[in-house]
Amino acid sequence: MTEEREAVAVSDQGDASLLALVDRLAAVLERSDLSEIEVEAGRTALVLRKAVAAAAPPGLPTTVEAGAEPVTAGREAPPARPSVKAPLTGIFYASPSPGSPTYVREGGEVAVGQIIGLIEAMKLFNEIKSDLSGRVVRLVAESGQLVKARQPLVEVEPL
C-alpha cells in the first residue's frame, strides 16, 4: 500500500514538472523569433509551434493603418472579443461534476466573480472566476480538455 502511494506522489510531481516545463517553453517561444521548439527525452517528444496568421494570396492588396489591424481584399477582420482566460495550465471542467449543469452557457449572462469552470492542476481543482461581465458568446474550452495558461476559456460580449 505504501509503495502505491509513493508511486502516485512521484507521478503527481512528474505531472507538475511537465506542466511547468510546457509553460516555460511556451513563454520562451512567445518571446523569441523562433516558430517552433521541439524537445525529446527518451520516448517522449514535445513540439510547440507559434500560431501563424494566414498570408494574403499574391496579387491581393493589403492595407495597414498605424495602430489598426490589417484588412485584406476589402474584408475587415472580425474584432477580437473580450474573453476570460485560464490563469494556469491544467484540465478544464465546465461543470462541478459529471452529469451536472455547466457553470455558464452560451447566451447566458456572467458577472465578475462568478465561477465559469474548474481547472485541475496537480490533483487540485481550482475555481475559475470571471473577470468580465456580459453575455457569454462562445465557450472556447471544451470540458475535460487540457488548457494552457492565458488561453481563452469563454468569450464575453459586454452588455
PyMOL commands that set and color helices and strands:
alter all, ss='L'
color gray80, all
select helices_A, chain A and resi 2-31
alter helices_A, ss='H'
color red, helices_A
select strands_A, chain A and resi 36-41+44-49+62-63+71-72+83-85+90-93+109-110+115-121+124-129+134-139+146-147+152-157
alter strands_A, ss='S'
color yellow, strands_A
deselect
rebuild
show_as cartoon
